[in-house]
């Protein structure tokens, strides 16, 4: 095998791998899983109403420093 043949084989293998990854990523049966994963960064953010109530009940750093 010379360099040209190895280059052609590797190009075909990479193209097949790319097509496989694209098929895996855009498969309709995985859409819900990927949508859930895409929303994970926002999962721990409280709602605006809950956030305001939490801020009212949470002591500021000045209050904590005065207590110590």
C-alpha positions as CSV (number, residue, x, y, z in Angstrom):
1,X,0.0,0.0,0.0
2,X,1.3,3.4,-0.9
3,X,0.5,6.8,0.7
4,X,-2.3,7.5,-1.8
5,X,-4.2,4.3,-0.9
6,X,-3.8,4.9,2.8
7,X,-5.0,8.5,2.4
8,X,-8.0,7.3,0.4
9,X,-8.9,4.6,3.0
10,X,-8.5,7.0,5.9
11,X,-10.7,9.7,4.1
12,X,-13.4,7.1,3.6
13,X,-13.3,5.9,7.2
14,X,-13.4,9.5,8.5
15,X,-16.4,10.3,6.2
16,X,-18.2,7.2,7.5
17,X,-17.4,8.1,11.1
18,X,-18.7,11.7,10.5
19,X,-21.9,10.4,9.0
20,X,-22.4,8.1,11.9
21,X,-21.9,10.9,14.5
22,X,-24.3,13.1,12.5
23,X,-26.9,10.3,12.4
24,X,-26.5,9.7,16.1
25,X,-26.7,13.4,17.1
26,X,-29.7,14.2,14.9
27,X,-31.7,11.0,15.5
28,X,-35.3,11.9,16.4
29,X,-35.4,9.4,19.2
30,X,-32.6,11.3,21.0
31,X,-34.2,14.7,20.7
32,X,-35.8,14.7,24.2
33,X,-32.6,13.6,25.8
34,X,-30.6,16.4,24.1
35,X,-33.2,19.0,24.9
36,X,-33.1,18.0,28.5
37,X,-29.3,18.2,28.5
38,X,-29.4,21.6,26.8
39,X,-31.6,23.0,29.6
40,X,-29.4,21.7,32.5
41,X,-27.6,25.0,33.0
42,X,-30.9,26.7,33.7
43,X,-32.3,23.9,36.0
44,X,-30.9,25.4,39.2
45,X,-32.1,28.9,38.7
46,X,-35.1,29.8,40.9
47,X,-38.2,31.4,39.5
48,X,-38.3,35.2,39.8
49,X,-40.9,35.0,42.6
50,X,-38.9,32.5,44.6
51,X,-35.7,34.5,44.0
52,X,-37.2,37.6,45.5
53,X,-38.5,35.8,48.5
54,X,-35.1,34.1,49.0
55,X,-33.3,37.5,48.8
56,X,-35.6,39.0,51.4
57,X,-34.9,36.1,53.9
58,X,-31.2,35.8,53.2
59,X,-29.0,38.0,55.4
60,X,-26.5,40.2,53.7
61,X,-22.8,39.9,54.1
62,X,-22.8,43.0,56.3
63,X,-25.3,41.4,58.7
64,X,-23.3,38.2,58.9
65,X,-20.1,40.2,59.6
66,X,-21.8,42.2,62.4
67,X,-23.0,39.0,64.1
68,X,-19.5,37.6,64.2
